[in-house]
Amino acid sequence: MSFAPSYLGSKLHPDHTLSSWVVSAENVEAYKTLHHFVSEGDCACKFVYISGGGGSGKTHLAQAVVAEYVGANLSDHALSITGKDAREEYRRHHKQNLDLRRGGFYNRLLIDGIGACLGNERRQKFVEAWVFDEIRMEKLVVLTGPMSWRDLDLAFPSLVPDIEIALPMPSPALRLEILGRWTRSQNFELNDELLIYLCAETMRRGMSLKEAHEIVIRTMAFIVLAERPMVRETIDEAFNFVNEE
């Protein structure tokens, strides 16, 4: 079951759903685990951690879980923030309303990119206390990060995920399929040759899929608005433009 949550903080992307996830042999087990969790609405599981490198799809899956999870005690409110903003959000909310955690303002919390909290002991303690209290209040918490939870254990010693998912980096073929689907969903008409070239270049440059999307958008802007030809040189121009920004 899916519904449209009322969001506090950063909004979740409407396209980040389980149904739009590109399932392959590389990620099918992760998908099955989270699909079962969302479908069953298992109230015994309150803490989900998803790890993976840039472009592995962890943000997509995390947002899908937060948006689509249905449990007996959950309303339609969620808070989604980045790891960089976690400490600031914690301070702001608790300064304004000390009873926020018990007030039911949100019942699902996503902190995307928990790795940004590392290296600062005060920030780590803030986040650990926040997440611990949310779980204790039986709220769903989903975190994402670039490393396994074993590598984060010393930073957040009181937290233990109920579900931990490790996503592999997509193969070139899967990345091309994901990028192609997204491009078509935006009604961008890039031919197969240019799409393959763009995908290969973004991988060579170590760019995430989100960054690849920016290249596609800039390329189409050059083609449509600046009347550039649909050739590789236009894609190269888009890379140069984005790098200079």
Sequence and secondary structure as in RCSB ss.txt:
>XXXX:A:sequence
MSFAPSYLGSKLHPDHTLSSWVVSAENVEAYKTLHHFVSEGDCACKFVYISGGGGSGKTHLAQAVVAEYVGANLS
DHALSITGKDAREEYRRHHKQNLDLRRGGFYNRLLIDGIGACLGNERRQKFVEAWVFDEIRMEKLVVLTGPMSWR
DLDLAFPSLVPDIEIALPMPSPALRLEILGRWTRSQNFELNDELLIYLCAETMRRGMSLKEAHEIVIRTMAFIVL
AERPMVRETIDEAFNFVNEE
>XXXX:A:secstr
     EEEES   TT SSTTS   TTTHHHHHHHHHHHHHT TT  EEEEE  TTSSHHHHHHHHHHH   TT  
SEEEEEEGGGHHHHHHHHHHH TTHHHHTS SEEEEE GGGGTT HHHHHHHHHHHHHHHHTT EEEEEESS HH
HHTTTSTT   SEEEE     HHHHHHHHHHHHHHTT    HHHHHHHHHHHHHTT  HHHHHHHHHHHHHHHHT
S   SSHHHHHHHHHHHHH 
